[in-house]
């Protein structure tokens, strides 16, 4: 009998070797997408690499493997659905690697100034003229011990998923790992210690820049426990100098009077850097201490920081700033024209939306269609009527032809106030 059991077990176990082909390595965002795909199968799926075996639904454990380009891992699938899972996940992983294009280094313009300059690595192009100010926070420690830690974690997950971006979705997957979800009503220090342990695993690896994501999710969870940390935003234009920025902090800066950002740590591929580029904030990285200045020139397009510019420097910077804004306006006017890659292939720009307002914004910014219409937002406050749903969908359909809709995604940690769904 044991012989047949072992034989059946072997037949239901499939091993596939997969190789990381992306120059970015197997980092947080593709890991989160892969984990989300693994969860769709009723099978036991593990990853074996570097003498370790980790469960393929645990983002932190996969991330800690620090799998870089040309390294391989073994995908081990067990169960009655092992063959289906193995074939699909192998194909999906190859597609992930192909889609994970390298972040191209920003080519700096050749420009010099008369006054002394500091050189930096460009994150996002642009020119800013303003005082330098250091990052400062407003802190609040009104810890609410009536909120169970697991509830704060679930609220943070929901908030991240509601933001509807690749980075926030990846952070949500990070929080859904067993190491966090097994917590219940422990003190926040327990959660903080787990975060510290995960951060230690990433130090001195290719993915050290993802440490900021752990700090970010900690800040998210703590905020639902009454422990908050928010950036102090000056009421006049400024250039921010900071050791680092968390992804959520970049979002805080978007509507502020910020003119530019100088980071002293991190890389141009960090999530904060990606968001700074997306927000079109002139920004560079300078790995040294920076003296504050009442009037500085941040020429991120050329990688120059002028702390004490003379009149000639200021005139040159203002002229470059005007030219940059004119080009930016021209690009915006051309936003509805077709986009082509280097090979001449037409590329469709798709946006993720939640409602009519975000779909109108996507249309205004030049999107060709909707990559994901998350319909659950129609249901969060009250049960919509058929007419309300038809109206919401029709208004979006009138704006775009190419639309992908995700039907109602409720259950688990997502609940509705008018439906009693047992907790999983």
C-alpha positions, -999 to +999 in steps of 0.1 A: +000+000+000+028+024+009+044+017-025+013+028-043+010+059-021+045+069-028+041+063-065+009+084-066+027+111-047+056+112-072+031+113-101+015+143-085+048+162-080+062+182-108+095+202-108+103+229-133+135+249-135+129+286-142+156+312-149+155+349-141+160+368-174+151+403-163+181+425-155+160+438-126+161+404-110+130+387-094+120+418-074+089+428-054+065+437-081+069+406-103+070+384-071+037+399-060+021+391-094+035+356-094+022+349-059-012+362-068-012+337-097-001+309-075-030+315-051-055+306-080-045+269-079-056+242-055-020+229-053+010+230-030+036+252-047+071+258-034+102+275-047+136+259-042+168+280-046+201+286-029+196+256-006+163+269+007+127+259+001+100+286+005+062+285+000+054+302-033+026+323-017+049+341+008+062+373-008+088+381+020+104+347+018+107+348-020+121+383-018+147+373+008+161+348-017+175+378-037+173+361-070+192+380-096+195+378-134+207+345-148+200+327-114+175+299-114+150+283-091+130+251-090+092+254-090+078+224-072+040+217-076+022+190-057-014+178-057-041+168-082-038+202-100+000+200-100+003+196-138-021+224-146-004+247-120+031+239-132+024+246-169+005+278-163+029+292-137+060+284-159+044+302-188+033+331-166+068+335-152+084+337-186+058+364-195+066+383-163+103+383-171+097+395-207+074+423-195+098+434-167+118+458-188+150+474-174+146+510-161+168+529-185+193+553-171+184+589-177+208+605-201+220+637-186+223+669-207+257+686-210+254+718-190+278+737-168+274+766-143+298+793-132+294+786-095+305+754-077+282+725-083+275+691-068+269+663-092+242+637-088+224+608-106+192+619-123+159+604-112+135+626-131+144+656-154+135+692-148+148+724-134+139+739-100+150+772-084+140+775-047+153+772-011+165+739+001+146+724+031+152+691+049+126+665+055+106+669+087+077+651+102+046+657+124+045+627+148+015+614+168+015+585+192-021+580+202-020+542+203-054+528+203-052+494+221-089+486+213-080+480+176-065+444+172-033+443+153-047+420+127-076+445+120-050+472+114-031+449+090-063+441+071-073+478+069-038+486+055-042+459+029-075+473+018-062+508+016-032+497-005-055+477-029-078+507-032-049+528-045-049+506-076-012+508-085+014+481-091+035+493-062+006+495-037-007+461-049+028+446-044+029+461-008-005+446-002+008+411-012+038+417+011+014+423+040-007+392+032+022+368+041+016+343+068+042+359+090+019+389+093-016+373+089-010+350+118-009+379+142-040+387+162-040+412+191-003+415+198+014+447+207+027+468+177+062+460+188+057+424+177+049+436+142+078+460+142+102+433+152+091+411+123+096+441+099+132+446+113+140+409+107+128+411+071+148+443+066+180+426+078+176+399+052+176+425+024+207+445+035+237+443+012+216+425-015+205+437-050+170+444-035+182+466-006+161+494-020+130+474-012+136+480+025+116+512+021+086+491+012+088+473+046+091+507+064+061+519+043+038+490+052+048+494+089+038+531+087+006+521+071-004+496+097+006+518+126-015+547+112-046+525+118-035+520+154-032+558+160+005+560+155+011+584+126+040+601+109+033+627+082+055+650+063+056+687+073+048+705+041+061+741+038+036+768+026+060+782+001+079+767-029+109+745-019+134+718-029+133+689-005+165+673+008+159+638+023+180+607+032+152+587+017+115+588+008+089+561+013+066+554-017+035+567+003+054+599+011+059+607-026+022+606-029+019+632-001+042+656-020+023+655-053-001+683-044+024+703-023+045+733-033+075+711-039+098+721-068+123+693-067+138+665-046+173+655-036+178+621-021+209+611-003+204+574-003+187+548-025+187+541-062+170+553-094+151+520-095+136+523-060+098+526-058+102+562-045+123+570-076+097+555-099+069+575-083+090+607-084+095+602-122+058+595-126+049+627-108+073+646-130+091+660-100+127+671-108+149+649-087+184+635-083+205+614-059+236+629-043+253+605-019+267+632+005+258+658+031+242+689+015+245+724+029+211+742+030+207+772+008+181+801+006+183+799-032+195+769-050+194+756-086+184+719-090+191+711-127+181+675-126+182+673-164+220+678-162+225+663-128+238+696-113+230+712-079+242+748-075+240+758-038+252+794-043+243+805-078+253+839-092+231+860-114+244+844-146+236+810-132+201+821-123+194+835-157+207+804-174+186+782-151+154+803-157+159+801-194+163+763-192+133+760-170+111+779-195+123+758-224+117+726-204+081+737-195+074+746-232+086+711-243+064+696-215+034+715-228+041+703-263+043+667-251+010+671-234-006+685-265+006+654-284-006+629-257-034+615-279-010+606-308-001+570-313+030+557-293+056+535-309+086+516-294+121+514-308+111+486-331+083+507-346+055+487-329+024+505-318+021+505-280-013+510-263-013+530-231-039+515-207-050+529-173-065+513-142-097+530-130-123+528-103-150+552-114-161+578-140-138+605-125-107+584-128-117+573-163-121+609-174-086+617-159-072+587-178-088+600-211-075+635-204-039+622-199-040+603-232-048+567-223-059+545-252-081+523-230-087+507-196-064+480-184-085+472-154-119+486-143-123+476-106-161+474-102-161+466-065-160+504-057-196+507-069-206+484-040-185+496-010-211+520+006-244+506-005-259+480-028-262+496-062-293+491-083-292+476-118-298+511-132-269+526-112-246+499-124-257+503-160-252+541-158-217+538-143-206+513-169-222+531-198-204+564-189-170+547-190-178+527-222-186+560-239-150+572-233-131+540-243-135+510-266-107+489-251-118+480-216-111+451-192-135+447-163-130+429-131-162+417-116-171+420-080-141+410-058-155+405-023-146+380+005-118+372+028-105+405+041-129+425+018-163+429+032-195+448+024-216+466+051-248+451+039-237+414+033-227+391+061-198+370+048-181+346+072-144+354+077-120+329+060 
